[in-house]
């Protein structure tokens, strides 16, 4: 069977990258940019801090005045004022004087360092100094956190909370980010009904599209759902309507070669260009990508494990590309496998759902493949995915391998 499957996982992902371009940019308020993707490089508008500032509560001094200060050789300086953070005081430090300064306040003219409170003693309008402070000690120089004009983030970077704080400190209050994709998920099948209505005999609730929609919502994608029967006209109408309203379509079911597997045929009749369909991956071999009027349509099989795996390995990376992000959507890290697994298809990439637990006496989580008879329960309990890559026949117990984290 694998001889009829033209593309492997790596080739399919490469084709995704060639076909899918990021959506247009939009300008949003700073907080609305969290978790989004920068549409272009962003530069600092200001220095931060904007002045040389004190890192400590203490006294701004001329370093040379206290170059020999110690517990046994106390230096007395005359205090000429106090400066707080945010104040614009015309204070000046000259030899033999000091200015009381609080954390974040601007270093006054003439001062070269700040001596911390714990090395001083205030007596009237004089301060006794018992330690040294070389030039620059306890001083945060202007622009040392952020220099004006510096690149803070590159096009395609995800706006993390830390980056957002950096961007705010650099003077920005709005950002150009890539628009989040609007996604339609269309389930096909005469046997599928929407949750919330009575379940007729022989039918089943649409759990696949519920799971996929939840994953899309997890990443902030706007989602529309529809269930259509196995009728070409109904599928064509749904695809046409949602294709006009959204940026990407996902079809669930009808992806293989049976009498009722109509999706690919309908897309072809509508003028869709098949980039790939049916891959050397398991589960999920019926997964495909069709470009229809410049928009991606991800064809997913109807079997729950194949449906979710095709989404996670192909459709979700494609949606990330639409949103401008080239990073893998799932966190990856090493795990230690608890049991040997073998594959009957060494020329495929074979995926396995599994659970994680802490390793006794070790630092790596242990991965245990899920073997429940219930496909849906296994998927619900899965915390990670591992793969036997193309060309390999299995993975031996206790081997350290990369895994994709689902939680």
MIBA-545395 format. One line per field, with one value per residue (C-alpha): residue number from 1; x, y, z; residue in three letters. Coordinates in Angstrom, 2 decimals. Layout:
N
vexro	[NUM|...]
u	[X|...]
v	[Y|...]
w	[Z|...]
kelum	[ALA|...]
***
This chain:
407
vexro	[1|2|3|4|5|6|7|8|9|10|11|12|13|14|15|16|17|18|19|20|21|22|23|24|25|26|27|28|29|30|31|32|33|34|35|36|37|38|39|40|41|42|43|44|45|46|47|48|49|50|51|52|53|54|55|56|57|58|59|60|61|62|63|64|65|66|67|68|69|70|71|72|73|74|75|76|77|78|79|80|81|82|83|84|85|86|87|88|89|90|91|92|93|94|95|96|97|98|99|100|101|102|103|104|105|106|107|108|109|110|111|112|113|114|115|116|117|118|119|120|121|122|123|124|125|126|127|128|129|130|131|132|133|134|135|136|137|138|139|140|141|142|143|144|145|146|147|148|149|150|151|152|153|154|155|156|157|158|159|160|161|162|163|164|165|166|167|168|169|170|171|172|173|174|175|176|177|178|179|180|181|182|183|184|185|186|187|188|189|190|191|192|193|194|195|196|197|198|199|200|201|202|203|204|205|206|207|208|209|210|211|212|213|214|215|216|217|218|219|220|221|222|223|224|225|226|227|228|229|230|231|232|233|234|235|236|237|238|239|240|241|242|243|244|245|246|247|248|249|250|251|252|253|254|255|256|257|258|259|260|261|262|263|264|265|266|267|268|269|270|271|272|273|274|275|276|277|278|279|280|281|282|283|284|285|286|287|288|289|290|291|292|293|294|295|296|297|298|299|300|301|302|303|304|305|306|307|308|309|310|311|312|313|314|315|316|317|318|319|320|321|322|323|324|325|326|327|328|329|330|331|332|333|334|335|336|337|338|339|340|341|342|343|344|345|346|347|348|349|350|351|352|353|354|355|356|357|358|359|360|361|362|363|364|365|366|367|368|369|370|371|372|373|374|375|376|377|378|379|380|381|382|383|384|385|386|387|388|389|390|391|392|393|394|395|396|397|398|399|400|401|402|403|404|405|406|407]
u	[0.00|2.79|4.04|0.93|1.68|3.91|4.81|6.27|5.87|8.94|7.97|4.42|5.62|7.98|5.08|3.04|5.80|5.86|2.10|0.97|1.77|1.04|-2.19|-2.11|-0.99|-3.27|-2.48|-3.72|-3.36|-0.36|-2.20|-4.15|-0.82|-0.05|0.40|0.32|3.09|5.04|4.33|7.73|10.87|10.20|12.69|12.98|11.62|13.37|16.24|15.34|16.14|15.93|18.57|21.46|19.56|20.32|20.00|19.95|18.66|21.76|23.84|25.11|28.78|32.04|33.81|37.23|35.92|35.38|38.16|39.76|36.66|36.33|35.06|38.37|38.62|35.20|34.67|32.25|30.32|27.90|24.40|22.98|19.55|17.37|16.10|13.29|12.45|10.73|11.84|13.64|15.78|18.62|20.87|24.63|27.25|30.65|33.71|32.96|29.15|26.50|22.85|20.38|19.04|16.33|16.10|15.22|16.07|18.24|21.91|22.59|25.19|28.73|28.06|29.92|28.52|26.00|27.04|24.34|22.58|24.13|27.60|26.54|25.31|23.38|24.32|22.43|23.21|26.26|26.62|29.32|30.63|32.37|33.00|34.14|32.07|34.05|32.71|29.48|28.75|24.98|24.24|21.99|23.25|20.90|19.84|21.41|18.12|17.04|18.96|16.93|16.81|17.68|15.77|13.47|11.78|11.99|9.23|7.67|8.49|5.74|4.80|5.42|4.57|8.26|8.65|5.48|6.94|10.16|8.21|6.21|9.41|10.72|7.88|5.30|1.59|0.33|1.83|1.59|0.84|-0.28|-4.03|-5.25|-6.83|-10.58|-11.13|-14.17|-14.38|-16.81|-17.75|-19.13|-21.15|-24.74|-24.01|-22.81|-25.10|-24.44|-24.15|-27.30|-29.91|-31.35|-29.07|-30.82|-30.01|-26.80|-25.53|-22.83|-22.11|-19.59|-16.73|-13.98|-14.88|-15.41|-11.84|-10.41|-12.35|-11.04|-7.47|-8.13|-9.61|-6.56|-4.47|-7.00|-8.31|-11.89|-13.83|-17.02|-18.50|-20.89|-22.06|-23.14|-24.43|-22.54|-24.00|-21.83|-24.18|-24.27|-20.48|-19.99|-22.38|-20.66|-17.18|-18.20|-19.92|-17.20|-14.48|-15.78|-15.98|-12.80|-9.06|-8.78|-11.06|-10.72|-12.84|-13.40|-14.32|-14.83|-11.09|-10.34|-11.52|-14.90|-18.24|-19.06|-15.57|-16.51|-14.44|-11.49|-13.80|-15.88|-12.79|-11.42|-14.69|-14.55|-11.11|-9.00|-5.33|-4.26|-0.83|-0.79|-3.35|-2.56|0.75|3.16|2.06|0.02|-2.48|-3.60|-2.56|-5.63|-4.63|-4.37|-3.89|-5.83|-5.44|-8.84|-8.96|-5.67|-6.84|-5.76|-8.23|-6.96|-8.55|-8.68|-9.85|-12.87|-11.39|-10.74|-7.03|-6.29|-8.38|-6.56|-3.10|-3.61|-4.69|-1.77|0.93|-0.34|-3.33|-2.15|1.34|-0.44|-2.63|0.48|2.02|-1.13|-0.74|2.87|4.53|7.17|7.73|6.27|2.84|3.52|6.22|8.91|11.25|13.00|11.33|12.33|10.08|8.90|8.29|9.57|7.35|7.63|6.07|4.88|5.48|9.15|8.75|6.17|6.33|4.32|2.91|1.87|-0.23|0.94|1.05|3.90|5.08|8.15|11.21|12.34|15.78|16.03|15.27|13.33|9.61|8.74|6.47|4.05|2.19|-1.58|-3.09|-6.74|-9.39|-11.31|-9.82|-11.54|-10.46|-6.85|-6.89|-8.44|-5.80|-2.85|-0.27|2.34|3.06|6.17|7.07|8.99|10.58|10.58|13.26|13.21|11.48|10.93|12.08|13.63|12.56|14.48|15.50|15.53|13.50|11.85|8.15|5.48|3.68|-0.11|-0.62]
v	[0.00|2.44|2.27|4.28|7.02|9.56|11.87|11.34|13.67|15.81|16.29|17.24|19.83|21.29|21.61|23.35|25.93|26.49|26.90|28.86|32.53|34.53|36.47|40.29|42.37|44.31|46.88|46.05|47.51|46.21|43.73|42.31|41.35|38.71|35.33|36.84|36.93|40.05|41.15|42.86|43.67|46.00|48.59|50.47|54.02|55.19|54.33|52.42|53.64|57.10|58.43|57.08|55.78|54.44|50.73|51.23|53.43|55.30|58.36|59.70|60.56|61.34|57.98|59.51|61.06|57.61|55.68|54.83|54.67|51.75|50.96|52.22|55.19|56.85|59.60|62.41|64.09|67.00|66.13|68.72|67.31|64.29|62.95|60.43|58.29|60.32|63.70|66.24|67.95|70.39|68.86|68.65|66.60|68.24|66.90|66.59|66.41|63.73|63.58|61.23|59.07|56.42|53.43|54.47|58.14|59.97|60.21|63.91|65.87|65.35|61.99|58.93|56.19|55.36|54.09|51.81|52.66|49.74|51.30|54.71|56.46|59.75|62.34|65.63|67.13|64.89|61.29|58.97|56.57|53.28|51.64|52.39|52.69|52.71|54.68|53.13|51.17|50.80|52.86|51.59|53.42|55.05|52.58|49.61|47.67|48.87|51.10|53.30|51.79|48.27|45.36|43.89|41.19|39.90|39.26|35.90|36.06|35.09|37.91|36.34|38.12|38.89|40.33|42.36|43.95|44.74|46.32|48.43|49.65|50.59|53.06|51.11|51.03|49.35|46.58|45.29|41.57|38.90|38.41|35.24|32.81|32.26|28.53|26.51|22.84|20.81|17.29|15.04|11.90|10.70|9.07|12.25|14.45|17.57|17.31|18.43|16.67|13.16|10.44|8.29|4.60|3.88|7.45|9.15|12.57|14.82|14.44|14.93|18.50|19.34|18.24|20.10|23.26|23.13|22.94|25.91|27.90|27.06|29.13|31.94|30.99|31.95|28.77|27.96|24.44|22.64|19.06|18.04|14.74|12.60|14.41|16.23|19.20|19.65|19.40|21.79|24.35|24.23|24.50|27.40|29.33|28.88|29.43|32.95|33.72|32.13|31.84|28.05|25.02|21.69|18.78|15.85|12.52|11.43|11.48|7.99|6.16|4.69|5.36|8.05|9.59|12.61|15.49|15.31|14.90|17.93|20.07|19.03|19.95|23.38|23.99|23.01|22.11|19.02|19.59|16.20|13.63|10.44|10.39|7.86|8.52|6.43|7.11|9.77|8.50|9.94|13.51|15.98|19.60|21.26|24.93|26.36|29.96|30.60|29.24|25.96|23.15|20.44|17.06|14.88|11.28|10.45|7.87|9.71|8.81|9.53|12.69|14.20|13.08|14.53|17.78|17.96|17.01|18.80|21.12|22.81|23.61|24.98|27.24|28.42|29.37|31.37|33.19|34.03|31.68|29.20|27.60|24.10|24.39|21.61|21.87|19.25|17.60|14.32|11.42|7.89|5.19|2.53|-0.34|-1.53|-0.74|-2.10|-0.99|-3.09|-0.15|0.89|3.10|5.25|7.66|5.86|7.94|6.81|8.55|8.08|9.29|10.82|10.25|11.42|9.20|7.68|9.04|10.78|14.06|12.87|12.08|8.49|7.89|4.93|4.17|4.00|0.64|1.07|-0.45|2.83|5.15|8.22|7.51|6.98|10.29|12.06|10.67|11.30|13.76|13.36|11.86|10.00|8.75|5.91|7.77|6.51|3.88|2.52|-0.63|0.25|1.85|-0.17|0.18|2.86|4.70|8.49|10.02|13.36|13.78|16.34|17.56|17.84|19.48]
w	[0.00|0.86|-2.72|-3.70|-1.15|-2.85|0.01|3.47|6.45|5.73|2.10|3.05|5.56|2.96|0.52|3.22|3.56|-0.19|-0.57|2.48|2.97|6.14|6.24|6.00|8.97|11.29|13.96|17.45|20.95|22.86|25.09|22.15|20.56|23.21|21.55|18.06|15.44|14.54|10.97|10.72|12.68|15.59|16.87|20.13|19.99|23.18|25.49|28.63|31.14|29.62|32.06|34.13|37.16|40.60|41.25|45.02|47.78|48.90|48.07|44.77|45.21|43.45|43.52|44.21|47.45|48.99|47.23|50.61|52.80|55.24|58.71|60.07|57.74|57.58|54.98|55.81|52.98|53.13|51.92|49.51|48.70|47.90|44.58|44.02|40.98|38.30|39.63|37.48|40.13|39.19|41.85|41.42|43.23|43.66|45.53|49.24|48.78|48.34|47.22|48.85|45.97|45.81|43.48|39.93|40.39|37.88|38.79|39.45|37.52|38.81|40.52|39.27|41.54|44.25|47.67|49.10|52.38|54.26|53.98|55.29|58.40|58.36|60.96|60.62|57.22|56.76|55.70|57.02|54.34|55.31|51.92|48.39|45.20|41.98|38.99|37.74|40.93|41.49|38.35|35.55|32.49|30.03|27.35|29.14|29.12|25.69|23.30|20.98|17.49|18.68|17.15|19.80|17.74|14.21|11.70|12.51|16.24|18.64|21.02|24.43|27.70|28.20|24.71|25.17|28.31|26.45|23.61|26.04|27.73|24.29|23.70|21.67|22.48|19.28|17.16|13.61|13.88|11.42|11.44|13.09|10.60|10.44|10.09|8.97|9.96|7.88|8.96|6.24|6.82|6.90|10.24|12.02|14.13|16.18|19.97|21.77|19.63|20.15|18.77|16.15|15.96|14.04|14.19|16.28|17.67|15.89|18.35|15.74|14.86|18.53|19.27|16.27|17.11|20.67|19.36|17.08|19.96|22.05|19.64|19.27|15.81|15.01|14.14|12.24|12.32|9.99|9.48|5.97|4.56|2.07|-0.90|-3.46|-3.69|0.10|0.39|-2.53|-1.03|2.38|0.91|-1.34|1.43|4.06|1.49|0.98|4.71|6.11|5.47|5.68|5.53|7.29|6.14|8.46|6.88|3.29|2.65|1.32|-1.83|-0.89|-2.54|0.03|0.15|-1.91|-0.57|-2.96|-5.95|-4.96|-4.42|-7.79|-9.49|-7.81|-9.31|-6.33|-6.89|-4.99|-3.43|-1.73|-0.67|1.24|3.06|4.46|8.04|10.40|11.73|9.28|5.85|4.10|5.05|2.17|1.18|-1.63|-2.58|-3.52|-4.77|-3.02|0.33|1.96|2.43|4.76|4.06|7.18|7.51|9.65|12.03|15.32|15.80|12.13|12.19|15.16|14.01|10.53|12.15|14.59|12.07|8.94|9.40|12.61|11.23|8.15|10.28|12.11|8.77|7.95|11.26|10.37|12.84|11.66|15.07|15.62|17.25|19.79|22.44|21.99|24.47|25.15|26.95|27.90|26.44|28.91|26.50|23.13|20.14|16.60|13.33|10.40|8.06|8.25|5.17|7.04|9.94|12.61|15.49|18.97|21.60|25.17|28.76|30.75|34.31|36.23|35.95|39.25|40.01|36.65|34.96|31.91|31.81|30.94|27.94|28.01|24.76|25.14|24.24|25.28|23.05|23.24|20.64|22.06|25.64|24.52|22.69|25.67|28.04|25.71|27.01|24.27|20.85|19.72|16.26|14.71|11.78|8.22|7.71|11.27|12.47|16.11|19.35|22.15|25.77|27.74|24.56|24.85|22.01|21.15|21.89|21.10|24.22|24.03|27.43]
kelum	[UNK|UNK|UNK|UNK|UNK|UNK|UNK|UNK|UNK|UNK|UNK|UNK|UNK|UNK|UNK|UNK|UNK|UNK|UNK|UNK|UNK|UNK|UNK|UNK|UNK|UNK|UNK|UNK|UNK|UNK|UNK|UNK|UNK|UNK|UNK|UNK|UNK|UNK|UNK|UNK|UNK|UNK|UNK|UNK|UNK|UNK|UNK|UNK|UNK|UNK|UNK|UNK|UNK|UNK|UNK|UNK|UNK|UNK|UNK|UNK|UNK|UNK|UNK|UNK|UNK|UNK|UNK|UNK|UNK|UNK|UNK|UNK|UNK|UNK|UNK|UNK|UNK|UNK|UNK|UNK|UNK|UNK|UNK|UNK|UNK|UNK|UNK|UNK|UNK|UNK|UNK|UNK|UNK|UNK|UNK|UNK|UNK|UNK|UNK|UNK|UNK|UNK|UNK|UNK|UNK|UNK|UNK|UNK|UNK|UNK|UNK|UNK|UNK|UNK|UNK|UNK|UNK|UNK|UNK|UNK|UNK|UNK|UNK|UNK|UNK|UNK|UNK|UNK|UNK|UNK|UNK|UNK|UNK|UNK|UNK|UNK|UNK|UNK|UNK|UNK|UNK|UNK|UNK|UNK|UNK|UNK|UNK|UNK|UNK|UNK|UNK|UNK|UNK|UNK|UNK|UNK|UNK|UNK|UNK|UNK|UNK|UNK|UNK|UNK|UNK|UNK|UNK|UNK|UNK|UNK|UNK|UNK|UNK|UNK|UNK|UNK|UNK|UNK|UNK|UNK|UNK|UNK|UNK|UNK|UNK|UNK|UNK|UNK|UNK|UNK|UNK|UNK|UNK|UNK|UNK|UNK|UNK|UNK|UNK|UNK|UNK|UNK|UNK|UNK|UNK|UNK|UNK|UNK|UNK|UNK|UNK|UNK|UNK|UNK|UNK|UNK|UNK|UNK|UNK|UNK|UNK|UNK|UNK|UNK|UNK|UNK|UNK|UNK|UNK|UNK|UNK|UNK|UNK|UNK|UNK|UNK|UNK|UNK|UNK|UNK|UNK|UNK|UNK|UNK|UNK|UNK|UNK|UNK|UNK|UNK|UNK|UNK|UNK|UNK|UNK|UNK|UNK|UNK|UNK|UNK|UNK|UNK|UNK|UNK|UNK|UNK|UNK|UNK|UNK|UNK|UNK|UNK|UNK|UNK|UNK|UNK|UNK|UNK|UNK|UNK|UNK|UNK|UNK|UNK|UNK|UNK|UNK|UNK|UNK|UNK|UNK|UNK|UNK|UNK|UNK|UNK|UNK|UNK|UNK|UNK|UNK|UNK|UNK|UNK|UNK|UNK|UNK|UNK|UNK|UNK|UNK|UNK|UNK|UNK|UNK|UNK|UNK|UNK|UNK|UNK|UNK|UNK|UNK|UNK|UNK|UNK|UNK|UNK|UNK|UNK|UNK|UNK|UNK|UNK|UNK|UNK|UNK|UNK|UNK|UNK|UNK|UNK|UNK|UNK|UNK|UNK|UNK|UNK|UNK|UNK|UNK|UNK|UNK|UNK|UNK|UNK|UNK|UNK|UNK|UNK|UNK|UNK|UNK|UNK|UNK|UNK|UNK|UNK|UNK|UNK|UNK|UNK|UNK|UNK|UNK|UNK|UNK|UNK|UNK|UNK|UNK|UNK|UNK|UNK|UNK|UNK|UNK|UNK|UNK|UNK|UNK|UNK|UNK|UNK|UNK|UNK|UNK|UNK|UNK|UNK|UNK|UNK|UNK|UNK|UNK|UNK|UNK]
***
